[in-house]
Amino acid sequence: MNKIPLLAIVLTIGLLLAACGGNAEPTATPQPEAANTLPPPATIEIDYPSFPTNTPTPPVPTLDPAVVTAVYATVQAANATATSIPAAPTQAPVSPSGERVNATQSPNQAPVIRYFYASYAPPETKIRYYLNWVTENANRVEIYGHVMDNPQAGSWPVYDDSNHWVLWAANDVAWVESQIDVTNDFDIGTRLSDITVSSRTISVCARDPQFVDGDKITARLNQTEVVSQYELSGVQVCASFTLNPGPNTLEIIAASEGHTPPMVAELTFSNVSSGLSAQTVSLRVNEISPMTITAP
């Protein structure tokens, strides 16, 4: 057998196997190199609140007309007892001839103005002060053309800057007027003076004769307290006292000066036979004014 051709066949087959990767060693799969960087930060999502572009308008509450009427009536009653009318003359109106006459022409039938004074109003009310009146035998009362609802007694709020007022009171026969210039309390510089009375039982009346603003008095009769922390009004309030025979000591003490100092009190004594039956005293808080009342 010819060996050369066989060798050639063997070599040929070996070359073919090598070309097809027959017995070649497997090559290693390349591994990626480790990265030398930090991972990306985590993403945080914030849920922001959303606001409507158009805010709805809340409905307007509907009130019961009866409730509105009641509230309005309450406010009106608290603010004033007067009904304004357009006319505002600078002096008391003159009645038509034959209807009413001046009080001097018919004194027995004329109305009487007992009190006409100003009193304190709290600042939050926006009222400067009140004008107050008490009359007798009057069926019509006006303050500079403003007709008052109650001609016998009442209060009227003052909002403007005027301090000079005229009260006009009338009935079907005659009319009378009273003027007032409103000022704060002021010291009149007086103290109580001694009196002699004709009876051992007397009455003492007290009132605030100036701006009524909460002045208070305490009174001691012969070292005994008979009045304690009494708040004065613009209207007289009276009390009866029994005196000892001979001299008696009455002490008036300013318990409060009110909203505007000093404390001012007007005292009126009954059965006075000597001395002043009406006296006015002005005191600072805790100040004392004594007097002697001599009884039979």
C-alpha positions as CSV (number, residue, x, y, z in Angstrom):
1,M,0.0,0.0,0.0
2,N,1.3,3.4,-0.9
3,K,1.8,5.4,2.4
4,I,2.3,8.9,1.0
5,P,-1.3,9.4,-0.1
6,L,-2.6,8.2,3.3
7,L,-0.4,10.7,5.1
8,A,-1.7,13.5,2.9
9,I,-5.2,12.5,3.8
10,V,-4.5,12.6,7.5
11,L,-2.9,16.0,7.2
12,T,-5.8,17.3,5.2
13,I,-8.3,16.1,7.8
14,G,-6.3,17.6,10.6
15,L,-6.2,21.0,8.9
16,L,-10.0,20.9,8.4
17,L,-10.5,20.1,12.1
18,A,-8.3,22.9,13.2
19,A,-10.1,25.3,10.9
20,C,-13.5,24.2,12.4
21,G,-12.2,24.5,16.0
22,G,-12.2,20.8,16.6
23,N,-9.7,20.3,19.4
24,A,-8.9,24.0,20.1
25,E,-9.0,25.1,23.8
26,P,-12.0,27.3,24.7
27,T,-11.3,30.9,25.3
28,A,-12.5,32.7,28.6
29,T,-15.4,35.1,28.4
30,P,-14.1,38.6,29.2
31,Q,-15.6,40.0,32.5
32,P,-16.4,43.7,32.8
33,E,-14.2,45.7,35.1
34,A,-15.8,46.8,38.4
35,A,-17.1,50.4,38.2
36,N,-15.5,52.9,40.6
37,T,-18.5,55.3,40.8
38,L,-21.4,55.8,43.4
39,P,-25.0,54.8,42.4
40,P,-27.3,57.7,41.4
41,P,-29.3,59.3,44.4
42,A,-32.8,58.1,45.0
43,T,-35.5,60.3,43.6
44,I,-37.9,61.8,46.2
45,E,-41.3,62.9,45.0
46,I,-43.1,65.7,47.0
47,D,-46.8,65.8,46.8
48,Y,-47.5,69.6,46.9
49,P,-51.1,70.6,47.7
50,S,-53.0,72.2,44.9
51,F,-55.2,75.3,45.5
52,P,-58.3,76.1,43.5
53,T,-58.0,79.0,41.2
54,N,-61.4,80.3,42.0
55,T,-62.5,80.3,45.7
56,P,-66.2,79.9,46.0
57,T,-68.1,82.6,47.9
58,P,-70.0,81.3,50.9
59,P,-73.7,81.9,50.8
60,V,-75.1,84.8,52.7
61,P,-77.2,83.6,55.7
62,T,-80.9,84.6,55.6
63,L,-82.2,86.0,58.8
64,D,-85.8,85.8,60.0
65,P,-87.4,89.2,59.5
66,A,-88.9,89.0,63.0
67,V,-85.4,88.5,64.5
68,V,-84.0,91.5,62.5
69,T,-86.9,93.7,63.7
70,A,-86.3,92.6,67.3
71,V,-82.6,93.3,67.2
72,Y,-83.1,96.7,65.6
73,A,-85.6,97.7,68.2
74,T,-83.3,96.7,71.0
75,V,-80.4,98.7,69.5
76,Q,-82.6,101.7,69.0
77,A,-84.0,101.6,72.5
78,A,-80.5,101.3,74.0
79,N,-79.1,104.3,72.0
80,A,-81.8,106.8,72.4
81,T,-85.3,107.6,73.5
82,A,-85.7,110.3,71.0
83,T,-86.9,110.6,67.4
84,S,-85.0,113.1,65.2
85,I,-86.9,115.5,63.0
86,P,-85.2,117.5,60.2
87,A,-85.7,121.0,61.7
88,A,-82.9,122.2,64.0
89,P,-83.5,125.8,65.0
90,T,-80.9,127.7,66.9
91,Q,-83.4,128.7,69.6
92,A,-86.4,127.2,71.2
93,P,-89.3,127.2,68.8
94,V,-92.1,129.8,69.3
95,S,-95.6,128.5,69.3
96,P,-98.2,129.9,67.0
97,S,-100.2,132.8,68.4
98,G,-103.2,131.7,70.6
99,E,-102.0,128.1,71.1
100,R,-99.2,128.4,73.7
101,V,-97.7,131.3,75.7
102,N,-94.5,131.8,77.6
103,A,-94.5,130.3,81.1
104,T,-94.3,133.8,82.6
105,Q,-97.7,134.6,81.0
106,S,-99.4,131.6,82.5
107,P,-97.2,130.3,85.5
108,N,-100.0,128.3,87.1
109,Q,-100.5,126.2,84.0
110,A,-97.0,126.1,82.7
111,P,-94.9,122.9,82.6
112,V,-91.9,122.5,84.9
113,I,-88.4,121.3,84.0
114,R,-87.2,119.6,87.2
115,Y,-83.8,118.3,85.8
116,F,-81.8,118.9,82.7
117,Y,-78.2,117.4,82.9
118,A,-75.5,115.5,81.0
119,S,-74.2,112.1,81.9
120,Y,-71.3,109.9,81.0
121,A,-71.4,107.5,78.0
122,P,-68.8,104.7,77.6
123,P,-66.3,105.4,74.8
124,E,-67.1,102.2,72.9
125,T,-70.6,103.4,72.2
126,K,-69.2,106.4,70.2
127,I,-71.6,108.6,72.1
128,R,-70.0,111.7,73.7
129,Y,-72.6,111.9,76.5
130,Y,-76.3,111.8,77.2
131,L,-78.7,114.6,77.8
132,N,-81.3,113.8,80.5
133,W,-84.5,115.5,81.5
134,V,-87.3,115.2,84.0
135,T,-90.4,117.4,83.6
136,E,-93.8,117.8,85.0
137,N,-97.1,118.8,83.3
138,A,-95.4,118.6,79.8
139,N,-96.8,116.8,76.8
140,R,-94.0,117.9,74.3
141,V,-90.3,118.2,74.8
142,E,-87.7,119.2,72.2
143,I,-83.9,119.6,72.2
144,Y,-83.0,122.1,69.5
145,G,-85.8,120.9,67.3
146,H,-85.5,117.2,68.0
147,V,-88.8,115.9,69.4
148,M,-88.4,113.5,72.4
149,D,-90.4,110.3,72.5
150,N,-91.1,110.7,76.3
151,P,-91.8,114.2,77.4
152,Q,-91.8,113.3,81.1
153,A,-88.3,111.8,81.4
154,G,-85.6,110.3,79.2
155,S,-82.1,110.4,77.8
156,W,-80.8,111.6,74.4
157,P,-77.4,110.7,72.9
158,V,-75.1,113.4,71.7
159,Y,-72.7,112.6,68.9
160,D,-71.6,116.0,67.6
161,D,-69.2,118.5,69.0
162,S,-71.8,120.9,70.5
163,N,-71.9,121.5,74.2
164,H,-74.6,124.1,74.5
165,W,-78.2,122.8,74.5
166,V,-81.7,124.1,75.1
167,L,-84.5,121.9,76.4
168,W,-88.0,123.2,75.4
169,A,-91.0,121.8,77.3
170,A,-94.6,122.6,76.6
171,N,-98.2,121.7,77.1
172,D,-101.4,122.9,75.4
173,V,-101.2,126.2,77.3
174,A,-97.6,127.3,77.9
175,W,-94.0,126.5,77.3
176,V,-90.7,126.9,79.2
177,E,-87.1,126.3,78.4
178,S,-83.8,125.5,80.2
179,Q,-80.2,125.8,78.9
180,I,-77.1,123.8,79.7
181,D,-73.4,124.1,78.8
182,V,-71.9,120.7,79.2
183,T,-68.4,120.5,80.9
184,N,-66.5,117.9,82.8
185,D,-66.5,118.1,86.6
186,F,-64.5,120.9,88.1
187,D,-63.5,121.9,91.6
188,I,-65.8,124.7,92.9
189,G,-63.6,125.1,96.0
190,T,-66.3,124.8,98.6
191,R,-66.9,122.7,101.7
192,L,-69.9,122.1,103.8
193,S,-71.0,124.8,106.3
194,D,-72.8,124.5,109.6
195,I,-76.6,124.8,109.9
196,T,-79.3,124.9,112.5
197,V,-82.5,123.0,112.0
198,S,-86.0,123.3,113.7
199,S,-86.6,119.6,114.0
200,R,-84.7,116.6,115.2
201,T,-85.9,114.7,112.1
202,I,-84.6,116.0,108.8
203,S,-84.2,114.8,105.3
204,V,-81.0,115.1,103.3
205,C,-81.2,115.0,99.5
206,A,-78.1,114.4,97.4
207,R,-77.4,114.7,93.7
208,D,-74.5,115.3,91.2
209,P,-75.0,118.9,90.0
210,Q,-72.4,118.8,87.3
211,F,-71.4,116.1,84.8
212,V,-72.9,112.8,86.1
213,D,-70.0,110.4,85.7
214,G,-70.1,107.9,88.7
215,D,-69.2,110.1,91.7
216,K,-69.8,108.2,95.0
217,I,-70.2,109.4,98.6
218,T,-70.0,107.8,102.0
219,A,-71.6,109.7,104.9
220,R,-71.1,109.4,108.7
221,L,-73.5,110.9,111.2
222,N,-72.1,111.2,114.7
223,Q,-69.3,108.7,113.8
224,T,-71.8,106.2,112.5
225,E,-71.8,105.3,108.8
226,V,-75.3,106.0,107.4
227,V,-74.5,105.9,103.7
228,S,-71.9,103.7,102.0
229,Q,-70.5,104.1,98.5
230,Y,-73.6,105.7,97.1
231,E,-73.4,106.7,93.4
232,L,-74.9,110.1,92.8
233,S,-77.4,110.7,90.0
234,G,-78.5,113.9,88.4
235,V,-81.8,113.5,90.2
236,Q,-82.1,114.1,93.9
237,V,-82.4,111.1,96.2
238,C,-83.4,111.8,99.8
239,A,-83.1,110.0,103.1
240,S,-84.4,110.9,106.6
241,F,-82.2,111.0,109.7
242,T,-82.9,111.5,113.4
243,L,-80.6,113.9,115.2
244,N,-79.5,114.2,118.8
245,P,-80.4,117.3,120.7
246,G,-77.8,119.9,120.3
247,P,-74.8,119.7,117.8
248,N,-74.5,116.7,115.5
249,T,-71.5,116.0,113.2
250,L,-72.2,115.0,109.6
251,E,-69.1,114.0,107.5
252,I,-69.3,113.6,103.7
253,I,-66.5,111.4,102.2
254,A,-65.6,111.2,98.5
255,A,-65.7,107.5,97.9
256,S,-65.1,107.8,94.2
257,E,-64.4,110.7,91.8
258,G,-66.1,108.9,88.9
259,H,-64.6,109.2,85.4
260,T,-63.7,112.9,85.7
261,P,-62.4,114.2,89.1
262,P,-63.3,115.7,91.5
263,M,-66.3,114.3,93.2
264,V,-69.1,116.9,93.3
265,A,-72.2,116.6,95.4
266,E,-75.1,118.9,96.0
267,L,-76.8,118.4,99.4
268,T,-80.2,119.9,100.3
269,F,-81.4,119.9,104.0
270,S,-84.9,120.2,105.3
271,N,-86.2,122.3,108.2
272,V,-83.2,124.7,108.1
273,S,-83.7,127.7,110.4
274,S,-80.2,129.1,110.0
275,G,-77.5,128.6,107.4
276,L,-77.6,127.3,103.8
277,S,-80.3,124.7,103.1
278,A,-78.6,123.8,99.7
279,Q,-74.9,123.3,99.6
280,T,-72.4,122.0,97.1
281,V,-69.1,120.4,98.0
282,S,-66.2,119.2,95.7
283,L,-63.7,116.7,97.1
284,R,-60.9,114.4,95.9
285,V,-61.1,110.7,96.6
286,N,-61.1,109.9,100.3
287,E,-61.2,113.6,101.2
288,I,-63.7,114.5,104.0
289,S,-65.8,117.6,104.5
290,P,-67.5,117.8,108.0
291,M,-70.3,120.0,109.1
292,T,-72.3,120.6,112.3
293,I,-76.1,120.3,112.4
294,T,-77.6,121.8,115.5
295,A,-81.0,120.4,116.4
296,P,-83.4,121.5,119.2
